[in-house]
Structures are given as structure tokens and as C-alpha cells.
Amino acid sequence: MQGGVVRTVVLTAVGLFFTGMGLYALAAPARLVRPFGIAVGTAAGRSEVRAVYGGFGLAVAAALIWSATTTGELGRGIVLAVAVALAGMAAGRVVSRVLDAAVAFYPVWFYFWVEMLAAAALLAVN
């Protein structure tokens, strides 16, 4: 595959991941965070999950999918910002491990690797 095709595939794949997460968060916020042991029993709690995982996730997806269709500096900046954000999420998991007790591989370390691999893939094609 040529570089432009690989870039489009990577950006679209990561964008689709954010789309799935965003739609799931909007539809079933309590189920989205349940694997992490988070109980969302209030309207305010569900609103927070819908905002951060749902609305934000869909906005990131839209930005990545738009970036997959352009080669300009704005598109490259979006990709860099999303890659850095994903790496920051993964780093937060490492900090949590240092400050807290060990946790099972799933879901925390599973998503650590998803975040790291997505960040690395975005940086590689940017």
C-alpha cells in the first residue's frame, strides 16, 4: 500500500474505534464504564459519561475521519493532537499503577495497549 492509503486506513480505523465508543457511551453509559468497576447511578453521572466518552469520542472520530481525506497542516495537527491525547491516557494508567494497587489485564491494561498502539500508528502515518 502507498503511504496515503496506509494513512487513510489508520485514521479511519482509529476514527471508527472512537465512533463505536462514542455511540456506545451515548446509548448505554453505565454499561460502557461497568468493566472498570464504575457505577453510574445518577443522571449527572450518565451525563458525564455521555459527554466525555460519547460526545468527545464522536468529535474525535469526526476529526480523524475528516483528516483522512486531507493532507493539509490542519489535518496533520489533528492527528498529532489525538495521538498525544491517547499517549496521555496511557500514561495516566501507568501513573495510576504506581499510585494504586495492581489490577487485572482487562480492562485497564487492555486499553493501555489499545491507546499506545493507536497513538503509535497515528504518529507513524502523520
Sequence and secondary structure as in RCSB ss.txt:
>XXXX:A:sequence
MQGGVVRTVVLTAVGLFFTGMGLYALAAPARLVRPFGIAVGTAAGRSEVRAVYGGFGLAVAAALIWSATTTGELG
RGIVLAVAVALAGMAAGRVVSRVLDAAVAFYPVWFYFWVEMLAAAALLAVN
>XXXX:A:secstr
  HHHHHHHHHHHHHHHHHHHHHHHHH HHHHHGGGT    SHHHHHHHIIIIIIHHHHHHHHHHHHTT  SHHH
HHHHHHHHHHHHHHHHHHHHHHHHS    IIIIIHHHHHHHHHHHHHHHH 
